[in-house]
Amino acid sequence: MYATISETAKLLGYKTRATIYRLMSQGHLDDYLWELNGKTYIYMGKRKGKTLARRIKCLVFDKNGFEIYDFDPEKDFELIKQL
C-alpha cells in the first residue's frame, strides 16, 4: 500500500509530517519512496524485512514518551478504510 506523506503521518500516529520529512531529507526512507507526477508516495509495507513503521521506530527516539503506531497494511485494513 502506498500513502501520501500526510496519510503516512496519520497512520503512524504523528500530529505533523515533520518527522517524516526529516527522515526523507536524511535519506533514511529512500527504499520506501515512490514518485508519480511530481507527488511523493511512501510504501507502507515491508522492504528488506521491515515495514515502514518498524524502520522509523528504529530511527526515532522520542523523549516525551510518544510511541509510533506499528502500522502494517496486511493487518490494519480497517484503518485504511477510514482514510
C-alpha positions in Angstrom: 0.0 0.0 0.0 1.3 3.5 -0.9 0.2 6.6 1.0 0.9 10.3 0.8 3.1 11.9 3.4 0.1 13.3 5.2 -1.7 9.9 5.2 1.5 8.2 6.4 1.8 10.6 9.3 -1.8 10.0 10.4 -1.5 6.2 10.1 1.6 6.2 12.3 0.1 8.4 14.9 2.0 11.7 14.3 0.3 15.0 14.6 2.5 16.6 12.0 4.5 15.5 9.0 7.8 17.0 10.3 9.4 13.7 11.4 8.6 12.0 8.0 10.0 14.9 6.1 13.2 15.0 8.3 13.8 11.2 7.7 13.2 11.7 4.0 15.7 14.5 3.7 18.3 12.5 5.6 17.8 9.6 3.1 16.6 7.1 5.7 13.3 6.3 3.8 14.7 6.1 0.3 13.7 2.4 -0.1 10.1 3.3 0.7 9.7 6.4 -1.6 8.0 6.5 -5.0 7.2 9.5 -7.1 4.3 9.8 -9.6 3.5 13.0 -11.5 5.6 15.1 -9.1 3.9 13.7 -6.0 5.7 11.6 -3.4 4.2 8.4 -2.0 5.5 6.2 0.7 5.3 2.4 0.7 3.8 1.3 4.0 4.6 -2.4 3.5 7.8 -4.4 4.0 11.1 -3.6 2.4 14.2 -5.6 3.4 12.0 -7.4 6.0 10.8 -4.2 7.8 7.6 -2.3 7.5 7.9 1.5 7.3 6.7 1.8 10.9 9.4 -0.6 12.2 12.0 1.3 10.2 11.0 4.6 11.7 10.8 3.1 15.1 14.5 2.1 14.8 15.5 5.6 13.8 13.5 7.9 16.1 13.6 8.2 19.8 11.0 10.5 21.4 12.0 11.8 24.7 8.4 12.7 25.6 7.3 9.0 25.5 5.4 9.0 22.2 5.4 5.6 20.6 4.8 5.3 16.9 1.8 3.1 15.9 3.2 -0.1 14.5 1.1 0.1 11.3 1.1 -3.0 9.0 -1.1 -2.8 5.9 -1.7 -6.5 5.9 -3.1 -6.4 9.5 -4.6 -2.9 9.7 -7.1 -2.9 6.9 -9.8 -1.1 8.9 -7.6 1.9 9.4 -7.0 2.2 5.7 -10.8 2.3 5.0 -11.1 5.2 7.4 -8.9 7.5 5.4 
